[in-house]
């Protein structure tokens, strides 16, 4: 029986495969001989052991992001974390804080944008920053959007479509000086960029392991104490996770998340070196093609994301033409839509150029051979579509 040759995976920004060590930890919490108990069961050893596993994971994450484990609350993922940060804070402050203005950017993840949109429908005012053309937001830009009524700013550390990194520590410092809370969606950047949260003025952070070789379906929120006392839960029940997020804690997923954060802390430097070298080869090959441009900052960016515009070629036609790679048009939460990426449009791309853009993302397990295969497949597909377009134009003129 012949083994099917799978396409090269270039969608690490959407999700990563679990590292084998992460999978091993997860499995150890699923079997009868492992730590399968309910961590809320306080009357027997199975519950005690499960609770120890959860607290170990909390500590592993804390060490990676520079946080006391007491500031970390487990959730179902970064989307829930962002909802809890934005909606939970707004509800919790409503009775004591009269401010009703939120500032975010036009290129945030949908979890942030839709949470803000919900609050708009409840009477809150939301201002959306148009970022710089490279996808960054700096203090000068943010300052022009702040008002006396602003109580919360939410800006991601790294954009998931173009990979550009913003200096959230500087943004948080500005907010802190004005008594404004600061939230950041760090789903893409945690583990890659220094956070050192307890020493920063960042109040709230959304986290997930699925971008750093951990599982889906689990996440965490960093809440700097004593702000946790001001946040209203979104989920009510047994009061798990210090009454911030009720529901039985998924021990196997939490343990795997902790291991993923421990490993990225150990391997980030080597991973970056490996990934950046492959990204540069892919970038050079793409720029060698006709009518190609790269989006986002080329100085301050995540190591693995490369946003490429193939002018005049619809990406939804290009992707099916490439049989040897698996990539996407942008954020996984929006890639199914045929409308142009709202992120790319906010950066100034035309509808046509936004539709002509692919996000190619590289990871720990990408090899030199993978990149060579990808270059060959993309080059073949792009040249074929460019030639077909040229022939159509000639026939049209005739």
GIGIBEL-V274406 format. One record per residue. N is the residue number from 1. SS is DSSP state (h for helix, s for strand, l for the rest). Layout:
n:N ss:SS
n:N ss:SS
This chain:
n:1 ss:l
n:2 ss:l
n:3 ss:l
n:4 ss:l
n:5 ss:l
n:6 ss:l
n:7 ss:l
n:8 ss:s
n:9 ss:s
n:10 ss:l
n:11 ss:s
n:12 ss:l
n:13 ss:l
n:14 ss:l
n:15 ss:l
n:16 ss:l
n:17 ss:l
n:18 ss:l
n:19 ss:l
n:20 ss:h
n:21 ss:h
n:22 ss:h
n:23 ss:h
n:24 ss:h
n:25 ss:h
n:26 ss:h
n:27 ss:h
n:28 ss:l
n:29 ss:l
n:30 ss:l
n:31 ss:l
n:32 ss:l
n:33 ss:l
n:34 ss:l
n:35 ss:l
n:36 ss:l
n:37 ss:l
n:38 ss:l
n:39 ss:l
n:40 ss:l
n:41 ss:l
n:42 ss:l
n:43 ss:l
n:44 ss:l
n:45 ss:h
n:46 ss:h
n:47 ss:h
n:48 ss:h
n:49 ss:h
n:50 ss:h
n:51 ss:h
n:52 ss:h
n:53 ss:h
n:54 ss:h
n:55 ss:h
n:56 ss:h
n:57 ss:h
n:58 ss:h
n:59 ss:h
n:60 ss:h
n:61 ss:h
n:62 ss:h
n:63 ss:h
n:64 ss:h
n:65 ss:h
n:66 ss:l
n:67 ss:l
n:68 ss:l
n:69 ss:h
n:70 ss:h
n:71 ss:h
n:72 ss:s
n:73 ss:s
n:74 ss:s
n:75 ss:s
n:76 ss:l
n:77 ss:l
n:78 ss:h
n:79 ss:h
n:80 ss:h
n:81 ss:h
n:82 ss:h
n:83 ss:h
n:84 ss:h
n:85 ss:h
n:86 ss:h
n:87 ss:h
n:88 ss:h
n:89 ss:h
n:90 ss:h
n:91 ss:h
n:92 ss:h
n:93 ss:h
n:94 ss:l
n:95 ss:l
n:96 ss:l
n:97 ss:l
n:98 ss:l
n:99 ss:l
n:100 ss:l
n:101 ss:s
n:102 ss:s
n:103 ss:s
n:104 ss:s
n:105 ss:s
n:106 ss:l
n:107 ss:l
n:108 ss:l
n:109 ss:l
n:110 ss:h
n:111 ss:h
n:112 ss:h
n:113 ss:h
n:114 ss:h
n:115 ss:h
n:116 ss:h
n:117 ss:h
n:118 ss:h
n:119 ss:h
n:120 ss:h
n:121 ss:h
n:122 ss:l
n:123 ss:l
n:124 ss:l
n:125 ss:s
n:126 ss:s
n:127 ss:s
n:128 ss:s
n:129 ss:s
n:130 ss:l
n:131 ss:l
n:132 ss:l
n:133 ss:l
n:134 ss:l
n:135 ss:l
n:136 ss:l
n:137 ss:l
n:138 ss:l
n:139 ss:h
n:140 ss:h
n:141 ss:h
n:142 ss:h
n:143 ss:h
n:144 ss:l
n:145 ss:l
n:146 ss:l
n:147 ss:l
n:148 ss:l
n:149 ss:l
n:150 ss:s
n:151 ss:s
n:152 ss:s
n:153 ss:s
n:154 ss:s
n:155 ss:l
n:156 ss:l
n:157 ss:l
n:158 ss:s
n:159 ss:l
n:160 ss:l
n:161 ss:l
n:162 ss:l
n:163 ss:l
n:164 ss:s
n:165 ss:s
n:166 ss:l
n:167 ss:l
n:168 ss:h
n:169 ss:h
n:170 ss:h
n:171 ss:h
n:172 ss:h
n:173 ss:h
n:174 ss:h
n:175 ss:h
n:176 ss:h
n:177 ss:h
n:178 ss:l
n:179 ss:l
n:180 ss:l
n:181 ss:s
n:182 ss:s
n:183 ss:s
n:184 ss:s
n:185 ss:s
n:186 ss:l
n:187 ss:l
n:188 ss:l
n:189 ss:l
n:190 ss:s
n:191 ss:l
n:192 ss:l
n:193 ss:s
n:194 ss:l
n:195 ss:l
n:196 ss:l
n:197 ss:h
n:198 ss:h
n:199 ss:h
n:200 ss:l
n:201 ss:l
n:202 ss:l
n:203 ss:l
n:204 ss:s
n:205 ss:s
n:206 ss:s
n:207 ss:s
n:208 ss:s
n:209 ss:l
n:210 ss:l
n:211 ss:l
n:212 ss:l
n:213 ss:l
n:214 ss:l
n:215 ss:l
n:216 ss:l
n:217 ss:l
n:218 ss:l
n:219 ss:s
n:220 ss:s
n:221 ss:s
n:222 ss:s
n:223 ss:s
n:224 ss:l
n:225 ss:l
n:226 ss:l
n:227 ss:h
n:228 ss:h
n:229 ss:h
n:230 ss:h
n:231 ss:l
n:232 ss:l
n:233 ss:l
n:234 ss:l
n:235 ss:l
n:236 ss:l
n:237 ss:l
n:238 ss:l
n:239 ss:l
n:240 ss:l
n:241 ss:l
n:242 ss:l
n:243 ss:l
n:244 ss:l
n:245 ss:l
n:246 ss:l
n:247 ss:l
n:248 ss:l
n:249 ss:l
n:250 ss:l
n:251 ss:h
n:252 ss:h
n:253 ss:h
n:254 ss:h
n:255 ss:h
n:256 ss:h
n:257 ss:h
n:258 ss:h
n:259 ss:h
n:260 ss:h
n:261 ss:h
n:262 ss:h
n:263 ss:h
n:264 ss:h
n:265 ss:h
n:266 ss:h
n:267 ss:h
n:268 ss:h
n:269 ss:h
n:270 ss:h
n:271 ss:h
n:272 ss:h
n:273 ss:h
n:274 ss:h
n:275 ss:h
n:276 ss:h
n:277 ss:h
n:278 ss:h
n:279 ss:h
n:280 ss:h
n:281 ss:h
n:282 ss:h
n:283 ss:h
n:284 ss:h
n:285 ss:h
n:286 ss:h
n:287 ss:h
n:288 ss:l
n:289 ss:l
n:290 ss:l
n:291 ss:l
n:292 ss:s
n:293 ss:s
n:294 ss:s
n:295 ss:s
n:296 ss:l
n:297 ss:l
n:298 ss:l
n:299 ss:l
n:300 ss:l
n:301 ss:s
n:302 ss:l
n:303 ss:l
n:304 ss:l
n:305 ss:s
n:306 ss:s
n:307 ss:s
n:308 ss:s
n:309 ss:s
n:310 ss:s
n:311 ss:l
n:312 ss:l
n:313 ss:l
n:314 ss:l
n:315 ss:h
n:316 ss:h
n:317 ss:h
n:318 ss:h
n:319 ss:h
n:320 ss:h
n:321 ss:h
n:322 ss:l
n:323 ss:l
n:324 ss:l
n:325 ss:s
n:326 ss:s
n:327 ss:l
n:328 ss:s
n:329 ss:l
n:330 ss:l
n:331 ss:l
n:332 ss:l
n:333 ss:l
n:334 ss:l
n:335 ss:l
n:336 ss:l
n:337 ss:l
n:338 ss:l
n:339 ss:l
n:340 ss:l
n:341 ss:l
n:342 ss:h
n:343 ss:h
n:344 ss:h
n:345 ss:h
n:346 ss:h
n:347 ss:l
n:348 ss:l
n:349 ss:l
n:350 ss:l
n:351 ss:h
n:352 ss:h
n:353 ss:h
n:354 ss:h
n:355 ss:h
n:356 ss:l
n:357 ss:s
n:358 ss:s
n:359 ss:s
n:360 ss:s
n:361 ss:s
n:362 ss:l
n:363 ss:l
n:364 ss:l
n:365 ss:l
n:366 ss:l
n:367 ss:l
n:368 ss:h
n:369 ss:h
n:370 ss:h
n:371 ss:h
n:372 ss:h
n:373 ss:h
n:374 ss:h
n:375 ss:h
n:376 ss:h
n:377 ss:h
n:378 ss:h
n:379 ss:h
n:380 ss:h
n:381 ss:h
n:382 ss:h
n:383 ss:h
n:384 ss:h
n:385 ss:h
n:386 ss:h
n:387 ss:h
n:388 ss:h
n:389 ss:h
n:390 ss:h
n:391 ss:h
n:392 ss:h
n:393 ss:h
n:394 ss:h
n:395 ss:h
n:396 ss:h
n:397 ss:h
n:398 ss:l
